[in-house]
Amino acid sequence: MEPVLQAIYDAVIEGDADAVGEGVGKAIDAGLNPGSILNDGMVAAMSEVGKLFEEGEFFVPEMLIAARAMQTGLALLKPQLVKADIKSAGKVIAGTVKGDLHDIGKNLVCMMLEGAAFEIIDLGTDVSAEQIIDAVKQHQPQVIALSALLTTTMPNMEELIKSLDAEGIRDQVKVVIGGAPVTQDYANDIGADGYAADASRATSMVKDLIA
């Protein structure tokens, strides 16, 4: 690996946003391929962060810091990716369901997915089924990622899936759900395509669903 790409990789894992930004700037100035900067420098690093999390060596704070450092580099790199017509890994609509204002887990999932080169349409919190349906029609994503932290808002996940069916577009998009009270059994009961207990597993699941 090019030394500057290795420096970006290491800085992402260490959560050093300044070093990531400096490394991406140097890589761009050196004329390196934007796709290589993205994939070898940042996507590979975020994959390692996910692995370290699953192995119990990293925890949520380390994941957040690494993801934020990655986003610093990605903001600098995006114009180069557009110029080079680098395609995203896929498109994901994300949101916390209606009635629920919790967003830390959802934000981390978005950052991890962005670190895996997905295009994210983050609808925020307290998102209705109607808003998601409209976004699906507009953006045509491969995946919807839904979060809920309250048991009282979980039924809105099922409402969305029923709404997708009613609109005749359920077969066009995968639905992944997560959040503290959510379980695999609940995902099975409501007909979701997947359940993830954390952001790292959510990223792996989205990759698998659209592979």
Buried (B, 14 or more C-beta within 10 A) or exposed (E): EBEBBBBBBBBBBBBBBEBBBBBBBBBBEEEBEBBBBBBBBBBBBBBBBBEBBEEEEBEEEBBBBBBBBBBBBBEBBEEBBEEBEBEBBBBBBBBBBBBBEBBEBBBBBBBBBBBBBBBBBBBEBBBBBEBBBEBBEEEEBBBBBBBBBBEEBBBBBBBBBBBBEEEEBBEEBBBBBBBEEBBEEBBEEBBBBBBBEBBBBBBBBBBEBBE
